[in-house]
Amino acid sequence: MSDRRALGWAGTALAPAMALLTAALLGRAWSACDVGTNNAANGTFLLLLFVPALTLALLLLWLASVGLLGKHPLICAMAGGALVLTASWCAISLLWGGTTYYCPSGVPPWWPGVVPAPGF
């Protein structure tokens, strides 16, 4: 039972942290490419709507992996981590800004070339 409790605490810490990191990355990309109305409106959306919704979705994914694979803590942690990373990447891809004047390719200038740009 202590393994499940530890996995629960890990998910409780991981979900909001990953949601905040995802929002920060998305906000930086929007700011660099001049996407949206302005930075205040984008930040308000990210802080008040995006972060709580993504935290809840990531926490539910983590809890689903614990519920299904709770008897195998290492596999559960790896599967939960993969689910959380995949869901964050999908959230970034859905809200990633398109091509703009400042980012003709749709990718900010600071984005590393070895990491594929988000998008479906």
C-alpha positions, 0 to 999 in steps of 0.5 A: 500500500505504501507504493501506491501512496508514494505514487499518488504523492508523485503524481500530485507533485508532477501534474501541477509542475508539468502544467506550469512548465507547459504553460510557461513554454506556450506563453514564451512561444506566443510572446516570441511569435506575437500570437494572440491579443496581447501578453496580458490576455494570453497570460490570463488565459494560461493562468486561469483556464489552461493551467487548472484544466491541464493539471486536472487532466494530467492528474487523472491520467496519472491516477488512471495509470496508478489504478491500472498498474499499481502493483508494479510501481516502476512500470506504473511510474514510467507509464504515468510519466510517459502519459503526462509528457504525451498529454503536455505535448498534445496540449502545446500542439493544439494551442501552438501559434501558426505562422506569423510575421515574426515566426514565418515557419511557425517556430520561435527563433529560440526553439532548438533545432534538434527538438521537433516543433509541436504540431500535428 
